[in-house]
Amino acid sequence: MARNQKDYYYDLAQKEGYRSRASYKLKQIQHHSNIINRGNTIVDLGAAPGGWLQVAKELSGGRVFGVDLQKIEEIPRVTTIKGDITADSTIEKILEFAGKGGADVVLCDAAPNLTGNWALDHARGIELNRAAFECAKKILKPKGTFVVKVFQGDMFKDFFDDVTSEFVHVRAYTPQASRSTSAEIYIIAKKFLTAPIRKGQIYAAEIKELGASGDGIAYIDDFVLFVKETEIGDIVKIKIKDVKPNFGFAEVVEKLDALPENPKYDNPIQQRTQIPLSADYEKEENPPRGNVSRDNYRPPNKE
Ligand SMILES: C[S@@+](CC[C@H](N)C(=O)[O-])C[C@H]1O[C@@H](n2cnc3c(N)ncnc32)[C@H](O)[C@@H]1O
């Protein structure tokens, strides 16, 4: 299966003029989650030899930028640079490209040089993922999209949760074009949040108005929060349940007599999400086809 799969996408890439079989992973991600729209500005981190850049350019027709440790051969109307995404000097160049307008989509298919040592490869992969995540947070437009390849392992869930707290919709997805022996999975995060509020936080607030559905409305730094079962004038301790780009939902923890001086309560333990992994994967429409674990892990071939 793995060999056929490799040959199939490798041959297809040759036939259709793509620089890597990885192009089909991006096409499948696009088909699954519609991440790129016409006119989008796209930044691709870890982009060599350029298969994703080709697909990104075709899909968006807008400004596309790629960076890699390796030189990327020229692609018409795509800007590329050589650089390390963990280096500040590279991030500065990316910021320069994104400019004030920012990017609609940040992609990261970067992979460290794999050694075959599961723990080491996973840790080095997560380091790249976090560099990409930090870059995405600096350049994404509000409601922007971030797609990042992660090698599964112990640190996956923490990383997934951190991404989840910055976007409205986040899911893990393995495209068919990924090799069945690969531990890779893609995190697809949509609707970058720029609001000051995050799920799980606790605030004190006064209910100022009632919404059309009868829920109370409170404001935190001008951000609108709908709070069920409250009346105008109620002073309540609330827990943020869900955050959308322009408003959020909260539930009452307790009623208060007066607003405290600092309305934000320390709440280091944010609400953690359930992610579909291993056994839970049956629920996904595209489950990973191999049972990749520490014991049978082999580094994938170069794409
Ligand atoms: C799987 S390839 C990307 C394939 C690409 N998506 C395509 O379709 O052609 C992974 C790339 O990540 C790059 N990479 C690894 N570490 C990097 C880093 N620190 N900074 C920039 N690129 C990096 C590697 O040089 C490699 O070209």
The ligand as a MOL file (V3000), in Angstrom:
LIG
                    3D

  0  0  0     0  0            999 V3000
M  V30 BEGIN CTAB
M  V30 COUNTS 27 29 0 0 0
M  V30 BEGIN ATOM
M  V30 1 C 8.4890 18.1710 3.2790 0
M  V30 2 S 9.4790 19.4940 2.7780 0 CHG=1
M  V30 3 C 8.3030 20.6580 2.2140 0
M  V30 4 C 7.6880 20.2630 0.9180 0
M  V30 5 C 6.8710 21.3890 0.3200 0
M  V30 6 N 5.6230 21.5720 1.0170 0
M  V30 7 C 6.5410 21.0860 -1.1250 0
M  V30 8 O 5.3770 20.8600 -1.4490 0
M  V30 9 O 7.4420 21.1260 -1.9630 0 CHG=-1
M  V30 10 C 10.0230 20.1530 4.2860 0
M  V30 11 C 10.9410 21.3420 4.1390 0
M  V30 12 O 11.1240 21.9510 5.4090 0
M  V30 13 C 12.3360 22.6360 5.3440 0
M  V30 14 N 12.7930 23.0610 6.6750 0
M  V30 15 C 13.1550 22.2940 7.7190 0
M  V30 16 N 13.5610 23.0530 8.7520 0
M  V30 17 C 13.4360 24.3360 8.3480 0
M  V30 18 C 13.7020 25.5920 8.9710 0
M  V30 19 N 14.1670 25.6550 10.2260 0
M  V30 20 N 13.4770 26.7310 8.2730 0
M  V30 21 C 13.0090 26.6670 6.9870 0
M  V30 22 N 12.7440 25.5040 6.3450 0
M  V30 23 C 12.9460 24.3630 7.0120 0
M  V30 24 C 13.2580 21.6030 4.6980 0
M  V30 25 O 14.4140 22.2260 4.1530 0
M  V30 26 C 12.3490 21.0020 3.6420 0
M  V30 27 O 12.5710 21.5850 2.3750 0
M  V30 END ATOM
M  V30 BEGIN BOND
M  V30 1 1 1 2
M  V30 2 1 2 3
M  V30 3 1 2 10
M  V30 4 1 3 4
M  V30 5 1 4 5
M  V30 6 1 5 6
M  V30 7 1 5 7
M  V30 8 2 7 8
M  V30 9 1 7 9
M  V30 10 1 10 11
M  V30 11 1 11 12
M  V30 12 1 11 26
M  V30 13 1 12 13
M  V30 14 1 13 14
M  V30 15 1 13 24
M  V30 16 1 14 15
M  V30 17 1 14 23
M  V30 18 2 15 16
M  V30 19 1 16 17
M  V30 20 1 17 18
M  V30 21 2 17 23
M  V30 22 1 18 19
M  V30 23 2 18 20
M  V30 24 1 20 21
M  V30 25 2 21 22
M  V30 26 1 22 23
M  V30 27 1 24 25
M  V30 28 1 24 26
M  V30 29 1 26 27
M  V30 END BOND
M  V30 END CTAB
M  END
